[in-house]
Amino acid sequence: MEKLNPDLIILDIKVGHHNEGLLLLQQLRMYRPTMKIPVLICTAAISVILEQEETLQRKGIPVLYKPFDVDELVYLVQQSLLPDETKGR
């Protein structure tokens, strides 16, 4: 991720056969070169996310549940790419 330097990461919690997406999210946030990259979680793992919902909200990580409406995805991507001081306006 550091070499790619993406503007946004859309991450699913279910990577492989486990919930390795949460581990990847934690690693991204702990590593200085990737900690500021916005992350949008897009997943069908509702029960897993409900356990983490408060933490994700506190960290400003939006969650989009599958199946989703494309307009909602576009909106969340746009919001994620806004500078912090203009989010939510």
PDB file of N, CA, C and O in Angstrom:
ATOM      1  N   MET A   1       0.814  -1.194   0.000  1.00  0.00           N
ATOM      2  CA  MET A   1       0.000   0.000   0.000  1.00  0.00           C
ATOM      3  C   MET A   1       0.857   1.257   0.000  1.00  0.00           C
ATOM      4  O   MET A   1       0.505   2.257  -0.625  1.00  0.00           O
ATOM      5  N   GLU A   2       1.970   1.202   0.696  1.00  0.00           N
ATOM      6  CA  GLU A   2       2.834   2.376   0.759  1.00  0.00           C
ATOM      7  C   GLU A   2       3.318   2.760  -0.639  1.00  0.00           C
ATOM      8  O   GLU A   2       3.337   3.942  -0.982  1.00  0.00           O
ATOM      9  N   LYS A   3       3.707   1.782  -1.440  1.00  0.00           N
ATOM     10  CA  LYS A   3       4.203   2.064  -2.787  1.00  0.00           C
ATOM     11  C   LYS A   3       3.093   2.542  -3.710  1.00  0.00           C
ATOM     12  O   LYS A   3       3.319   3.408  -4.555  1.00  0.00           O
ATOM     13  N   LEU A   4       1.896   1.985  -3.557  1.00  0.00           N
ATOM     14  CA  LEU A   4       0.762   2.389  -4.390  1.00  0.00           C
ATOM     15  C   LEU A   4       0.265   3.783  -4.022  1.00  0.00           C
ATOM     16  O   LEU A   4      -0.173   4.539  -4.889  1.00  0.00           O
ATOM     17  N   ASN A   5       0.334   4.119  -2.739  1.00  0.00           N
ATOM     18  CA  ASN A   5      -0.127   5.405  -2.226  1.00  0.00           C
ATOM     19  C   ASN A   5      -1.523   5.761  -2.760  1.00  0.00           C
ATOM     20  O   ASN A   5      -1.692   6.792  -3.413  1.00  0.00           O
ATOM     21  N   PRO A   6      -2.518   4.913  -2.485  1.00  0.00           N
ATOM     22  CA  PRO A   6      -3.866   5.190  -2.997  1.00  0.00           C
ATOM     23  C   PRO A   6      -4.512   6.369  -2.278  1.00  0.00           C
ATOM     24  O   PRO A   6      -4.144   6.701  -1.151  1.00  0.00           O
ATOM     25  N   ASP A   7      -5.476   6.995  -2.940  1.00  0.00           N
ATOM     26  CA  ASP A   7      -6.250   8.072  -2.323  1.00  0.00           C
ATOM     27  C   ASP A   7      -7.268   7.510  -1.338  1.00  0.00           C
ATOM     28  O   ASP A   7      -7.675   8.193  -0.398  1.00  0.00           O
ATOM     29  N   LEU A   8      -7.679   6.259  -1.558  1.00  0.00           N
ATOM     30  CA  LEU A   8      -8.712   5.615  -0.750  1.00  0.00           C
ATOM     31  C   LEU A   8      -8.541   4.111  -0.847  1.00  0.00           C
ATOM     32  O   LEU A   8      -8.165   3.584  -1.894  1.00  0.00           O
ATOM     33  N   ILE A   9      -8.819   3.422   0.253  1.00  0.00           N
ATOM     34  CA  ILE A   9      -8.824   1.959   0.259  1.00  0.00           C
ATOM     35  C   ILE A   9     -10.239   1.508   0.559  1.00  0.00           C
ATOM     36  O   ILE A   9     -10.810   1.881   1.584  1.00  0.00           O
ATOM     37  N   ILE A  10     -10.811   0.704  -0.333  1.00  0.00           N
ATOM     38  CA  ILE A  10     -12.107   0.068  -0.085  1.00  0.00           C
ATOM     39  C   ILE A  10     -11.787  -1.353   0.344  1.00  0.00           C
ATOM     40  O   ILE A  10     -11.236  -2.136  -0.430  1.00  0.00           O
ATOM     41  N   LEU A  11     -12.132  -1.677   1.572  1.00  0.00           N
ATOM     42  CA  LEU A  11     -11.695  -2.906   2.207  1.00  0.00           C
ATOM     43  C   LEU A  11     -12.879  -3.762   2.612  1.00  0.00           C
ATOM     44  O   LEU A  11     -13.842  -3.270   3.200  1.00  0.00           O
ATOM     45  N   ASP A  12     -12.802  -5.045   2.293  1.00  0.00           N
ATOM     46  CA  ASP A  12     -13.783  -6.001   2.788  1.00  0.00           C
ATOM     47  C   ASP A  12     -13.198  -6.666   4.023  1.00  0.00           C
ATOM     48  O   ASP A  12     -11.993  -6.907   4.087  1.00  0.00           O
ATOM     49  N   ILE A  13     -14.029  -6.959   4.990  1.00  0.00           N
ATOM     50  CA  ILE A  13     -13.576  -7.610   6.208  1.00  0.00           C
ATOM     51  C   ILE A  13     -13.234  -9.073   5.940  1.00  0.00           C
ATOM     52  O   ILE A  13     -12.296  -9.618   6.520  1.00  0.00           O
ATOM     53  N   LYS A  14     -14.001  -9.696   5.060  1.00  0.00           N
ATOM     54  CA  LYS A  14     -13.766 -11.103   4.719  1.00  0.00           C
ATOM     55  C   LYS A  14     -12.725 -11.171   3.614  1.00  0.00           C
ATOM     56  O   LYS A  14     -13.044 -10.988   2.440  1.00  0.00           O
ATOM     57  N   VAL A  15     -11.493 -11.431   3.988  1.00  0.00           N
ATOM     58  CA  VAL A  15     -10.409 -11.623   3.028  1.00  0.00           C
ATOM     59  C   VAL A  15      -9.957 -13.064   3.214  1.00  0.00           C
ATOM     60  O   VAL A  15      -9.531 -13.446   4.304  1.00  0.00           O
ATOM     61  N   GLY A  16     -10.045 -13.859   2.165  1.00  0.00           N
ATOM     62  CA  GLY A  16      -9.772 -15.281   2.321  1.00  0.00           C
ATOM     63  C   GLY A  16     -10.933 -15.926   3.056  1.00  0.00           C
ATOM     64  O   GLY A  16     -12.093 -15.606   2.796  1.00  0.00           O
ATOM     65  N   HIS A  17     -10.629 -16.825   3.965  1.00  0.00           N
ATOM     66  CA  HIS A  17     -11.676 -17.538   4.704  1.00  0.00           C
ATOM     67  C   HIS A  17     -11.890 -16.982   6.103  1.00  0.00           C
ATOM     68  O   HIS A  17     -12.671 -17.530   6.881  1.00  0.00           O
ATOM     69  N   HIS A  18     -11.212 -15.916   6.419  1.00  0.00           N
ATOM     70  CA  HIS A  18     -11.277 -15.356   7.766  1.00  0.00           C
ATOM     71  C   HIS A  18     -11.594 -13.867   7.702  1.00  0.00           C
ATOM     72  O   HIS A  18     -11.799 -13.304   6.627  1.00  0.00           O
ATOM     73  N   ASN A  19     -11.629 -13.257   8.850  1.00  0.00           N
ATOM     74  CA  ASN A  19     -11.875 -11.817   8.941  1.00  0.00           C
ATOM     75  C   ASN A  19     -10.548 -11.063   8.923  1.00  0.00           C
ATOM     76  O   ASN A  19     -10.304 -10.205   9.771  1.00  0.00           O
ATOM     77  N   GLU A  20      -9.707 -11.381   7.971  1.00  0.00           N
ATOM     78  CA  GLU A  20      -8.376 -10.800   7.910  1.00  0.00           C
ATOM     79  C   GLU A  20      -8.399  -9.323   7.523  1.00  0.00           C
ATOM     80  O   GLU A  20      -7.390  -8.635   7.679  1.00  0.00           O
ATOM     81  N   GLY A  21      -9.509  -8.834   7.031  1.00  0.00           N
ATOM     82  CA  GLY A  21      -9.620  -7.421   6.696  1.00  0.00           C
ATOM     83  C   GLY A  21      -9.458  -6.530   7.920  1.00  0.00           C
ATOM     84  O   GLY A  21      -8.889  -5.443   7.826  1.00  0.00           O
ATOM     85  N   LEU A  22      -9.957  -6.986   9.078  1.00  0.00           N
ATOM     86  CA  LEU A  22      -9.782  -6.198  10.310  1.00  0.00           C
ATOM     87  C   LEU A  22      -8.312  -6.129  10.697  1.00  0.00           C
ATOM     88  O   LEU A  22      -7.840  -5.094  11.168  1.00  0.00           O
ATOM     89  N   LEU A  23      -7.592  -7.216  10.503  1.00  0.00           N
ATOM     90  CA  LEU A  23      -6.161  -7.225  10.786  1.00  0.00           C
ATOM     91  C   LEU A  23      -5.427  -6.284   9.834  1.00  0.00           C
ATOM     92  O   LEU A  23      -4.538  -5.542  10.252  1.00  0.00           O
ATOM     93  N   LEU A  24      -5.796  -6.316   8.567  1.00  0.00           N
ATOM     94  CA  LEU A  24      -5.188  -5.404   7.588  1.00  0.00           C
ATOM     95  C   LEU A  24      -5.485  -3.951   7.949  1.00  0.00           C
ATOM     96  O   LEU A  24      -4.600  -3.098   7.868  1.00  0.00           O
ATOM     97  N   LEU A  25      -6.716  -3.667   8.344  1.00  0.00           N
ATOM     98  CA  LEU A  25      -7.082  -2.312   8.756  1.00  0.00           C
ATOM     99  C   LEU A  25      -6.213  -1.861   9.929  1.00  0.00           C
ATOM    100  O   LEU A  25      -5.712  -0.736   9.941  1.00  0.00           O
ATOM    101  N   GLN A  26      -6.040  -2.731  10.898  1.00  0.00           N
ATOM    102  CA  GLN A  26      -5.208  -2.406  12.061  1.00  0.00           C
ATOM    103  C   GLN A  26      -3.767  -2.130  11.632  1.00  0.00           C
ATOM    104  O   GLN A  26      -3.146  -1.183  12.115  1.00  0.00           O
ATOM    105  N   GLN A  27      -3.241  -2.940  10.740  1.00  0.00           N
ATOM    106  CA  GLN A  27      -1.870  -2.745  10.267  1.00  0.00           C
ATOM    107  C   GLN A  27      -1.734  -1.433   9.499  1.00  0.00           C
ATOM    108  O   GLN A  27      -0.740  -0.721   9.648  1.00  0.00           O
ATOM    109  N   LEU A  28      -2.730  -1.116   8.681  1.00  0.00           N
ATOM    110  CA  LEU A  28      -2.701   0.147   7.936  1.00  0.00           C
ATOM    111  C   LEU A  28      -2.674   1.342   8.885  1.00  0.00           C
ATOM    112  O   LEU A  28      -1.967   2.318   8.632  1.00  0.00           O
ATOM    113  N   ARG A  29      -3.429   1.274   9.958  1.00  0.00           N
ATOM    114  CA  ARG A  29      -3.528   2.384  10.902  1.00  0.00           C
ATOM    115  C   ARG A  29      -2.290   2.503  11.787  1.00  0.00           C
ATOM    116  O   ARG A  29      -1.989   3.590  12.280  1.00  0.00           O
ATOM    117  N   MET A  30      -1.579   1.415  11.992  1.00  0.00           N
ATOM    118  CA  MET A  30      -0.402   1.439  12.864  1.00  0.00           C
ATOM    119  C   MET A  30       0.872   1.816  12.113  1.00  0.00           C
ATOM    120  O   MET A  30       1.868   2.179  12.739  1.00  0.00           O
ATOM    121  N   TYR A  31       0.859   1.736  10.789  1.00  0.00           N
ATOM    122  CA  TYR A  31       2.039   1.987   9.974  1.00  0.00           C
ATOM    123  C   TYR A  31       2.005   3.433   9.489  1.00  0.00           C
ATOM    124  O   TYR A  31       1.096   3.824   8.756  1.00  0.00           O
ATOM    125  N   ARG A  32       2.981   4.217   9.890  1.00  0.00           N
ATOM    126  CA  ARG A  32       2.984   5.663   9.637  1.00  0.00           C
ATOM    127  C   ARG A  32       2.717   6.046   8.170  1.00  0.00           C
ATOM    128  O   ARG A  32       1.918   6.953   7.937  1.00  0.00           O
ATOM    129  N   PRO A  33       3.343   5.401   7.168  1.00  0.00           N
ATOM    130  CA  PRO A  33       3.094   5.813   5.781  1.00  0.00           C
ATOM    131  C   PRO A  33       1.668   5.558   5.283  1.00  0.00           C
ATOM    132  O   PRO A  33       1.259   6.155   4.288  1.00  0.00           O
ATOM    133  N   THR A  34       0.899   4.684   5.951  1.00  0.00           N
ATOM    134  CA  THR A  34      -0.463   4.386   5.488  1.00  0.00           C
ATOM    135  C   THR A  34      -1.551   4.818   6.468  1.00  0.00           C
ATOM    136  O   THR A  34      -2.737   4.672   6.173  1.00  0.00           O
ATOM    137  N   MET A  35      -1.177   5.330   7.595  1.00  0.00           N
ATOM    138  CA  MET A  35      -2.174   5.614   8.637  1.00  0.00           C
ATOM    139  C   MET A  35      -3.174   6.705   8.259  1.00  0.00           C
ATOM    140  O   MET A  35      -4.270   6.746   8.819  1.00  0.00           O
ATOM    141  N   LYS A  36      -2.831   7.577   7.338  1.00  0.00           N
ATOM    142  CA  LYS A  36      -3.721   8.683   6.957  1.00  0.00           C
ATOM    143  C   LYS A  36      -4.558   8.388   5.713  1.00  0.00           C
ATOM    144  O   LYS A  36      -5.395   9.203   5.326  1.00  0.00           O
ATOM    145  N   ILE A  37      -4.340   7.230   5.083  1.00  0.00           N
ATOM    146  CA  ILE A  37      -5.118   6.883   3.892  1.00  0.00           C
ATOM    147  C   ILE A  37      -6.546   6.564   4.323  1.00  0.00           C
ATOM    148  O   ILE A  37      -6.743   5.698   5.176  1.00  0.00           O
ATOM    149  N   PRO A  38      -7.548   7.239   3.757  1.00  0.00           N
ATOM    150  CA  PRO A  38      -8.930   6.938   4.121  1.00  0.00           C
ATOM    151  C   PRO A  38      -9.299   5.493   3.752  1.00  0.00           C
ATOM    152  O   PRO A  38      -8.871   4.965   2.726  1.00  0.00           O
ATOM    153  N   VAL A  39     -10.095   4.885   4.611  1.00  0.00           N
ATOM    154  CA  VAL A  39     -10.561   3.512   4.391  1.00  0.00           C
ATOM    155  C   VAL A  39     -12.076   3.505   4.437  1.00  0.00           C
ATOM    156  O   VAL A  39     -12.688   4.128   5.304  1.00  0.00           O
ATOM    157  N   LEU A  40     -12.669   2.800   3.503  1.00  0.00           N
ATOM    158  CA  LEU A  40     -14.112   2.561   3.449  1.00  0.00           C
ATOM    159  C   LEU A  40     -14.296   1.057   3.525  1.00  0.00           C
ATOM    160  O   LEU A  40     -13.765   0.324   2.691  1.00  0.00           O
ATOM    161  N   ILE A  41     -15.034   0.596   4.506  1.00  0.00           N
ATOM    162  CA  ILE A  41     -15.301  -0.838   4.622  1.00  0.00           C
ATOM    163  C   ILE A  41     -16.573  -1.146   3.851  1.00  0.00           C
ATOM    164  O   ILE A  41     -17.606  -0.506   4.044  1.00  0.00           O
ATOM    165  N   CYS A  42     -16.479  -2.126   2.983  1.00  0.00           N
ATOM    166  CA  CYS A  42     -17.595  -2.576   2.161  1.00  0.00           C
ATOM    167  C   CYS A  42     -17.698  -4.081   2.371  1.00  0.00           C
ATOM    168  O   CYS A  42     -16.843  -4.830   1.898  1.00  0.00           O
ATOM    169  N   THR A  43     -18.736  -4.532   3.075  1.00  0.00           N
ATOM    170  CA  THR A  43     -18.762  -5.929   3.488  1.00  0.00           C
ATOM    171  C   THR A  43     -20.175  -6.461   3.688  1.00  0.00           C
ATOM    172  O   THR A  43     -21.131  -5.703   3.855  1.00  0.00           O
ATOM    173  N   ALA A  44     -20.277  -7.775   3.665  1.00  0.00           N
ATOM    174  CA  ALA A  44     -21.525  -8.458   4.016  1.00  0.00           C
ATOM    175  C   ALA A  44     -21.410  -9.080   5.408  1.00  0.00           C
ATOM    176  O   ALA A  44     -22.353  -9.715   5.882  1.00  0.00           O
ATOM    177  N   ALA A  45     -20.284  -8.907   6.051  1.00  0.00           N
ATOM    178  CA  ALA A  45     -20.029  -9.488   7.373  1.00  0.00           C
ATOM    179  C   ALA A  45     -20.644  -8.611   8.465  1.00  0.00           C
ATOM    180  O   ALA A  45     -19.939  -8.016   9.280  1.00  0.00           O
ATOM    181  N   ILE A  46     -21.955  -8.549   8.459  1.00  0.00           N
ATOM    182  CA  ILE A  46     -22.675  -7.640   9.355  1.00  0.00           C
ATOM    183  C   ILE A  46     -22.391  -7.935  10.822  1.00  0.00           C
ATOM    184  O   ILE A  46     -22.135  -7.010  11.592  1.00  0.00           O
ATOM    185  N   SER A  47     -22.431  -9.192  11.224  1.00  0.00           N
ATOM    186  CA  SER A  47     -22.234  -9.526  12.641  1.00  0.00           C
ATOM    187  C   SER A  47     -20.835  -9.136  13.119  1.00  0.00           C
ATOM    188  O   SER A  47     -20.673  -8.696  14.257  1.00  0.00           O
ATOM    189  N   VAL A  48     -19.838  -9.290  12.274  1.00  0.00           N
ATOM    190  CA  VAL A  48     -18.470  -8.914  12.633  1.00  0.00           C
ATOM    191  C   VAL A  48     -18.384  -7.406  12.808  1.00  0.00           C
ATOM    192  O   VAL A  48     -17.780  -6.925  13.767  1.00  0.00           O
ATOM    193  N   ILE A  49     -18.974  -6.668  11.900  1.00  0.00           N
ATOM    194  CA  ILE A  49     -18.919  -5.203  11.955  1.00  0.00           C
ATOM    195  C   ILE A  49     -19.700  -4.676  13.151  1.00  0.00           C
ATOM    196  O   ILE A  49     -19.262  -3.721  13.792  1.00  0.00           O
ATOM    197  N   LEU A  50     -20.834  -5.269  13.464  1.00  0.00           N
ATOM    198  CA  LEU A  50     -21.606  -4.802  14.607  1.00  0.00           C
ATOM    199  C   LEU A  50     -20.785  -4.860  15.894  1.00  0.00           C
ATOM    200  O   LEU A  50     -20.952  -4.020  16.779  1.00  0.00           O
ATOM    201  N   GLU A  51     -19.899  -5.852  15.997  1.00  0.00           N
ATOM    202  CA  GLU A  51     -19.025  -5.958  17.171  1.00  0.00           C
ATOM    203  C   GLU A  51     -18.003  -4.823  17.205  1.00  0.00           C
ATOM    204  O   GLU A  51     -17.544  -4.436  18.280  1.00  0.00           O
ATOM    205  N   GLN A  52     -17.648  -4.293  16.048  1.00  0.00           N
ATOM    206  CA  GLN A  52     -16.624  -3.261  15.933  1.00  0.00           C
ATOM    207  C   GLN A  52     -17.186  -1.873  15.624  1.00  0.00           C
ATOM    208  O   GLN A  52     -16.434  -0.909  15.476  1.00  0.00           O
ATOM    209  N   GLU A  53     -18.501  -1.781  15.528  1.00  0.00           N
ATOM    210  CA  GLU A  53     -19.146  -0.564  15.035  1.00  0.00           C
ATOM    211  C   GLU A  53     -18.738   0.701  15.797  1.00  0.00           C
ATOM    212  O   GLU A  53     -18.425   1.720  15.181  1.00  0.00           O
ATOM    213  N   GLU A  54     -18.740   0.642  17.103  1.00  0.00           N
ATOM    214  CA  GLU A  54     -18.408   1.831  17.897  1.00  0.00           C
ATOM    215  C   GLU A  54     -16.976   2.294  17.624  1.00  0.00           C
ATOM    216  O   GLU A  54     -16.724   3.488  17.465  1.00  0.00           O
ATOM    217  N   THR A  55     -16.063   1.363  17.571  1.00  0.00           N
ATOM    218  CA  THR A  55     -14.659   1.697  17.300  1.00  0.00           C
ATOM    219  C   THR A  55     -14.499   2.296  15.908  1.00  0.00           C
ATOM    220  O   THR A  55     -13.788   3.285  15.733  1.00  0.00           O
ATOM    221  N   LEU A  56     -15.157   1.700  14.923  1.00  0.00           N
ATOM    222  CA  LEU A  56     -15.063   2.199  13.551  1.00  0.00           C
ATOM    223  C   LEU A  56     -15.637   3.606  13.445  1.00  0.00           C
ATOM    224  O   LEU A  56     -15.054   4.461  12.779  1.00  0.00           O
ATOM    225  N   GLN A  57     -16.771   3.856  14.093  1.00  0.00           N
ATOM    226  CA  GLN A  57     -17.370   5.187  14.068  1.00  0.00           C
ATOM    227  C   GLN A  57     -16.458   6.208  14.720  1.00  0.00           C
ATOM    228  O   GLN A  57     -16.290   7.317  14.211  1.00  0.00           O
ATOM    229  N   ARG A  58     -15.870   5.835  15.844  1.00  0.00           N
ATOM    230  CA  ARG A  58     -14.979   6.737  16.566  1.00  0.00           C
ATOM    231  C   ARG A  58     -13.763   7.102  15.707  1.00  0.00           C
ATOM    232  O   ARG A  58     -13.247   8.216  15.795  1.00  0.00           O
ATOM    233  N   LYS A  59     -13.317   6.167  14.886  1.00  0.00           N
ATOM    234  CA  LYS A  59     -12.152   6.401  14.028  1.00  0.00           C
ATOM    235  C   LYS A  59     -12.541   6.984  12.673  1.00  0.00           C
ATOM    236  O   LYS A  59     -11.678   7.210  11.825  1.00  0.00           O
ATOM    237  N   GLY A  60     -13.835   7.229  12.465  1.00  0.00           N
ATOM    238  CA  GLY A  60     -14.291   7.848  11.224  1.00  0.00           C
ATOM    239  C   GLY A  60     -14.195   6.943  10.008  1.00  0.00           C
ATOM    240  O   GLY A  60     -13.974   7.417   8.894  1.00  0.00           O
ATOM    241  N   ILE A  61     -14.359   5.643  10.218  1.00  0.00           N
ATOM    242  CA  ILE A  61     -14.285   4.683   9.122  1.00  0.00           C
ATOM    243  C   ILE A  61     -15.705   4.284   8.736  1.00  0.00           C
ATOM    244  O   ILE A  61     -16.375   3.574   9.485  1.00  0.00           O
ATOM    245  N   PRO A  62     -16.169   4.736   7.566  1.00  0.00           N
ATOM    246  CA  PRO A  62     -17.531   4.412   7.147  1.00  0.00           C
ATOM    247  C   PRO A  62     -17.654   2.942   6.738  1.00  0.00           C
ATOM    248  O   PRO A  62     -16.696   2.313   6.290  1.00  0.00           O
ATOM    249  N   VAL A  63     -18.866   2.426   6.909  1.00  0.00           N
ATOM    250  CA  VAL A  63     -19.154   1.037   6.551  1.00  0.00           C
ATOM    251  C   VAL A  63     -20.320   1.022   5.578  1.00  0.00           C
ATOM    252  O   VAL A  63     -21.335   1.687   5.790  1.00  0.00           O
ATOM    253  N   LEU A  64     -20.162   0.265   4.520  1.00  0.00           N
ATOM    254  CA  LEU A  64     -21.202   0.076   3.517  1.00  0.00           C
ATOM    255  C   LEU A  64     -21.486  -1.420   3.454  1.00  0.00           C
ATOM    256  O   LEU A  64     -20.595  -2.216   3.161  1.00  0.00           O
ATOM    257  N   TYR A  65     -22.724  -1.793   3.728  1.00  0.00           N
ATOM    258  CA  TYR A  65     -23.089  -3.209   3.749  1.00  0.00           C
ATOM    259  C   TYR A  65     -23.527  -3.684   2.372  1.00  0.00           C
ATOM    260  O   TYR A  65     -24.257  -2.994   1.660  1.00  0.00           O
ATOM    261  N   LYS A  66     -23.068  -4.871   2.016  1.00  0.00           N
ATOM    262  CA  LYS A  66     -23.466  -5.508   0.758  1.00  0.00           C
ATOM    263  C   LYS A  66     -24.790  -6.214   0.976  1.00  0.00           C
ATOM    264  O   LYS A  66     -25.021  -6.726   2.071  1.00  0.00           O
ATOM    265  N   PRO A  67     -25.655  -6.265   0.007  1.00  0.00           N
ATOM    266  CA  PRO A  67     -25.607  -5.543  -1.257  1.00  0.00           C
ATOM    267  C   PRO A  67     -25.878  -4.059  -0.996  1.00  0.00           C
ATOM    268  O   PRO A  67     -26.586  -3.700  -0.056  1.00  0.00           O
ATOM    269  N   PHE A  68     -25.313  -3.226  -1.827  1.00  0.00           N
ATOM    270  CA  PHE A  68     -25.432  -1.791  -1.624  1.00  0.00           C
ATOM    271  C   PHE A  68     -25.882  -1.119  -2.909  1.00  0.00           C
ATOM    272  O   PHE A  68     -25.799  -1.684  -4.000  1.00  0.00           O
ATOM    273  N   ASP A  69     -26.354   0.093  -2.745  1.00  0.00           N
ATOM    274  CA  ASP A  69     -26.759   0.931  -3.867  1.00  0.00           C
ATOM    275  C   ASP A  69     -25.513   1.670  -4.368  1.00  0.00           C
ATOM    276  O   ASP A  69     -24.757   2.213  -3.562  1.00  0.00           O
ATOM    277  N   VAL A  70     -25.293   1.699  -5.664  1.00  0.00           N
ATOM    278  CA  VAL A  70     -24.109   2.337  -6.240  1.00  0.00           C
ATOM    279  C   VAL A  70     -24.045   3.811  -5.866  1.00  0.00           C
ATOM    280  O   VAL A  70     -22.956   4.333  -5.626  1.00  0.00           O
ATOM    281  N   ASP A  71     -25.171   4.484  -5.811  1.00  0.00           N
ATOM    282  CA  ASP A  71     -25.179   5.900  -5.428  1.00  0.00           C
ATOM    283  C   ASP A  71     -24.645   6.088  -4.009  1.00  0.00           C
ATOM    284  O   ASP A  71     -23.951   7.064  -3.725  1.00  0.00           O
ATOM    285  N   GLU A  72     -24.972   5.151  -3.124  1.00  0.00           N
ATOM    286  CA  GLU A  72     -24.468   5.228  -1.755  1.00  0.00           C
ATOM    287  C   GLU A  72     -22.948   5.029  -1.733  1.00  0.00           C
ATOM    288  O   GLU A  72     -22.243   5.707  -0.985  1.00  0.00           O
ATOM    289  N   LEU A  73     -22.449   4.104  -2.549  1.00  0.00           N
ATOM    290  CA  LEU A  73     -21.008   3.885  -2.649  1.00  0.00           C
ATOM    291  C   LEU A  73     -20.323   5.159  -3.153  1.00  0.00           C
ATOM    292  O   LEU A  73     -19.319   5.591  -2.586  1.00  0.00           O
ATOM    293  N   VAL A  74     -20.853   5.746  -4.198  1.00  0.00           N
ATOM    294  CA  VAL A  74     -20.266   6.965  -4.758  1.00  0.00           C
ATOM    295  C   VAL A  74     -20.254   8.077  -3.706  1.00  0.00           C
ATOM    296  O   VAL A  74     -19.258   8.785  -3.561  1.00  0.00           O
ATOM    297  N   TYR A  75     -21.350   8.228  -2.979  1.00  0.00           N
ATOM    298  CA  TYR A  75     -21.428   9.251  -1.934  1.00  0.00           C
ATOM    299  C   TYR A  75     -20.354   9.037  -0.862  1.00  0.00           C
ATOM    300  O   TYR A  75     -19.663   9.979  -0.477  1.00  0.00           O
ATOM    301  N   LEU A  76     -20.217   7.801  -0.385  1.00  0.00           N
ATOM    302  CA  LEU A  76     -19.235   7.518   0.659  1.00  0.00           C
ATOM    303  C   LEU A  76     -17.806   7.700   0.160  1.00  0.00           C
ATOM    304  O   LEU A  76     -16.940   8.150   0.910  1.00  0.00           O
ATOM    305  N   VAL A  77     -17.557   7.353  -1.094  1.00  0.00           N
ATOM    306  CA  VAL A  77     -16.231   7.583  -1.672  1.00  0.00           C
ATOM    307  C   VAL A  77     -15.954   9.082  -1.709  1.00  0.00           C
ATOM    308  O   VAL A  77     -14.876   9.525  -1.310  1.00  0.00           O
ATOM    309  N   GLN A  78     -16.909   9.855  -2.179  1.00  0.00           N
ATOM    310  CA  GLN A  78     -16.727  11.308  -2.241  1.00  0.00           C
ATOM    311  C   GLN A  78     -16.488  11.891  -0.848  1.00  0.00           C
ATOM    312  O   GLN A  78     -15.605  12.730  -0.670  1.00  0.00           O
ATOM    313  N   GLN A  79     -17.268  11.455   0.134  1.00  0.00           N
ATOM    314  CA  GLN A  79     -17.105  11.942   1.506  1.00  0.00           C
ATOM    315  C   GLN A  79     -15.749  11.560   2.077  1.00  0.00           C
ATOM    316  O   GLN A  79     -15.130  12.340   2.801  1.00  0.00           O
ATOM    317  N   SER A  80     -15.291  10.365   1.752  1.00  0.00           N
ATOM    318  CA  SER A  80     -14.000   9.890   2.260  1.00  0.00           C
ATOM    319  C   SER A  80     -12.833  10.673   1.691  1.00  0.00           C
ATOM    320  O   SER A  80     -11.781  10.776   2.323  1.00  0.00           O
ATOM    321  N   LEU A  81     -13.013  11.225   0.504  1.00  0.00           N
ATOM    322  CA  LEU A  81     -11.931  11.940  -0.158  1.00  0.00           C
ATOM    323  C   LEU A  81     -11.908  13.434   0.166  1.00  0.00           C
ATOM    324  O   LEU A  81     -10.972  14.140  -0.210  1.00  0.00           O
ATOM    325  N   LEU A  82     -12.936  13.910   0.860  1.00  0.00           N
ATOM    326  CA  LEU A  82     -12.977  15.324   1.255  1.00  0.00           C
ATOM    327  C   LEU A  82     -11.946  15.599   2.346  1.00  0.00           C
ATOM    328  O   LEU A  82     -11.652  14.716   3.152  1.00  0.00           O
ATOM    329  N   PRO A  83     -11.395  16.809   2.381  1.00  0.00           N
ATOM    330  CA  PRO A  83     -10.543  17.169   3.525  1.00  0.00           C
ATOM    331  C   PRO A  83     -11.352  17.080   4.811  1.00  0.00           C
ATOM    332  O   PRO A  83     -12.558  17.329   4.800  1.00  0.00           O
ATOM    333  N   ASP A  84     -10.708  16.730   5.915  1.00  0.00           N
ATOM    334  CA  ASP A  84     -11.381  16.534   7.198  1.00  0.00           C
ATOM    335  C   ASP A  84     -12.272  17.710   7.603  1.00  0.00           C
ATOM    336  O   ASP A  84     -13.361  17.510   8.141  1.00  0.00           O
ATOM    337  N   GLU A  85     -11.817  18.920   7.348  1.00  0.00           N
ATOM    338  CA  GLU A  85     -12.582  20.104   7.805  1.00  0.00           C
ATOM    339  C   GLU A  85     -13.872  20.322   7.012  1.00  0.00           C
ATOM    340  O   GLU A  85     -14.721  21.103   7.441  1.00  0.00           O
ATOM    341  N   THR A  86     -14.040  19.655   5.869  1.00  0.00           N
ATOM    342  CA  THR A  86     -15.271  19.834   5.085  1.00  0.00           C
ATOM    343  C   THR A  86     -16.186  18.615   5.134  1.00  0.00           C
ATOM    344  O   THR A  86     -17.259  18.639   4.531  1.00  0.00           O
ATOM    345  N   LYS A  87     -15.802  17.567   5.823  1.00  0.00           N
ATOM    346  CA  LYS A  87     -16.650  16.369   5.884  1.00  0.00           C
ATOM    347  C   LYS A  87     -17.935  16.663   6.635  1.00  0.00           C
ATOM    348  O   LYS A  87     -17.957  17.410   7.613  1.00  0.00           O
ATOM    349  N   GLY A  88     -19.017  16.043   6.141  1.00  0.00           N
ATOM    350  CA  GLY A  88     -20.303  16.183   6.791  1.00  0.00           C
ATOM    351  C   GLY A  88     -21.064  17.436   6.444  1.00  0.00           C
ATOM    352  O   GLY A  88     -22.160  17.645   6.963  1.00  0.00           O
ATOM    353  N   ARG A  89     -20.529  18.274   5.589  1.00  0.00           N
ATOM    354  CA  ARG A  89     -21.227  19.505   5.204  1.00  0.00           C
ATOM    355  C   ARG A  89     -22.195  19.243   4.086  1.00  0.00           C
ATOM    356  O   ARG A  89     -22.874  20.162   3.629  1.00  0.00           O
TER     357      ARG A  89
END
